[in-house]
Amino acid sequence: MADVKKLTVTEPYLKLECGLGEAPYWERDTNHLRFVDIVKKEIHEIDLSKGPASHTVIAKLDTPVGVTADIEGSTKELIIGAKAGYALFNRETGEYKYIKQFWDGQDDSGKEHRMRSNDGAVDSQGRFWVGTMNDDQFVSDPTAEGVLFRLDSDLSLHRMVSHCTIPNGIGWSADDKLMYWTDSPEKTIYVFDYEAASGSITNRRPFYVLEDKEGVPDGFEMDVEGHLWVACHGLGKVLRVSPEGKLVAEISFPTKMLSCPVLVGEDLFVTSGQAEEPDKYPESAKQAGSLFRVSVGVKGRPKYKFKYQG
């Protein structure tokens, strides 16, 4: 641990009370940062050229949204992981419509009610990967009935990983030969061999295991040097993990309930959620649900856009 670089963040960039802030996404063309609040069913946006005062809630929906992505060739619509499937969200009207439902098999009875989208990302071929998990409004203790889905441009849907509990961060190596993916309760980020042309994944094995008893790996961001910046929910830290699976840096934050990071230039923004044990950790609870920023001296990998053929 002697070689691990350490930083500390003491104040939020934007003081909020998100129920579960998640899925921060930097829109490079507009220099806007958007993120969701899964619990409050909101989509938030900040004009980073104007700063925290520009924060606004651009949508209050009737569905929890776990993740959003840009659509190639469109500035009017986003694609979102909603409660029961993939949907198009119209920025101008604030409305959404489903384009692909998750659950249509004979073993899927009731899942449209007790499941929801969680984290996800678009791969280099424009396919949108989204993990699903139990919705805690209906299931108090998550079970291993989650699925990692892949939606292709022609709207064909593929079940890539089954029997997961809380599927979280996902990303790919710069050479497109590896895919990294997290199942949080297992405290493990896995790595697969990845075939970009077909989207197939094989040879799943552990890449990084969080040994600390207090936290679990949540969302992560990949930088241009191939490292992962991993938000650790319940631990109050973001860890930088090398391509070899070694811890090389850690950043401590004033709340334990971190959820997901994103790199904006060389600044790391991190979302967070509400405190789960406010009486036990009162100082952590004061900043829970806020948005944080810290300079880390490295840029993030560019994000891909969904190639929609609809």
Secondary structure, DSSP 8 states (H G I E B T S, - for coil): -TT-EEEE--S-SB----SBEEEEEEETTTTEEEEEETTTTEEEEEETTT-GGG-EEEEE-SS---EEEEETTEEEEEEEE-SSEEEEEETTT--EEEEEES--STT-TTHHHHEEEEEEEE-TTS-EEEEEEE-TTT-SS--S-EEEEEE-TT--EEEEEEEESSEEEEEE-TTSSEEEEEEGGGTEEEEEEEETTTTEEEEEEEEEE---SS-EEEEEEEBTTS-EEEEEETTTEEEEE-TTS-EEEEEE-S-S-EEEEEEETTEEEEEEB--S-TTTSHHHHHHTT-BEEEE-S--B-----B----
